[in-house]
C-alpha cells in the first residue's frame, strides 16, 4: 500500500503488512535479476574487441535502455491497474 499505514486504497506492492513499510520480496528478485543481467552484458561489452564494436551505432546506448523501460512498463501494467 502507498501511504503511512494500512487501509490506504492504492496498492502497488510496496506495503507488506505487519506495520512495516518495506518493499515486497519479489522486488528484491527483480533487482537481483537486473543486476545480474547488467553484469553479464557489461562484461560482454568490456571483453568485445574494439574492431568488432566499431560498426555499431553509438545511438544504441540510448535506444536499448528506453526500449527496455517501455517493455518493463508494459509487462508490469496489470499490477498497477486500479
N, C-alpha and C positions, 0 to 999 in steps of 0.2 A: 504494500500500500504506500502511496505517496502521502505524506502528512506527518504530523508529530506522533500520533498513536493510531491504534486500530480503530476501525469504524469510518475511516475516510473512504469515500466511494471509488476513487480512481486507483486501479491496481495495475502495475506493470512488472510485478515480480520482485520488487526491492524489499518488501516487508516480509519477514519470516515468522512473525508472531512471537509470543512469549515476552513482549515488551522490548525487544531489541530492534534496532533499525539497521540491519545488515543486508547485503545482497544475498539472494537465493544461491544455493550451491551450484546450480548449473552455470551461473555467471563465471565462477572460477574455472569451470571446464572450458567455456568459450575463450576465456583469457589465456589459459594454458595452450589450447589448440592454436590460437592465433600467434602466440609467441613461438611455438614450435614450427609453425609454417613459415613465419618470418625468418627464423633462424636458418631453416633449410634453404629458402630462396636467397637469403643474404650470403650464405656460404657458397652457394652455387654461383652467384654473381661475382663474388670475390675470386673464385677459382677460374672463372672464364677468361681465357686468353684475350688480350686486347685486340688482336687481329680478327677474332670472331665477333667481338662486340661492336666493332666499327660500323657495320651495315645497319645496326638497329637505330631506329629513330629515337632521339632523346625525349621526344614528347610522350613516350610510353611511361616515363616517370610520373606523369600526371594522369594519363588516361587509365592506367591499371588500377590505382587506388580509388579513383572516382567510380569506376565500373564495379569494383568490389563493394564499395559503400552502398551503391544503388542496389546491388544484388542482396546484400545483407538486410537492407531496409525492406525490400520486397519479401524476403523469406521470413522475416520476423513480424511482418504486418499483422498476421492473425492474432498474435499475443497482445497487441496494443489496441484492438478494437474495443470500443466502449459499448 
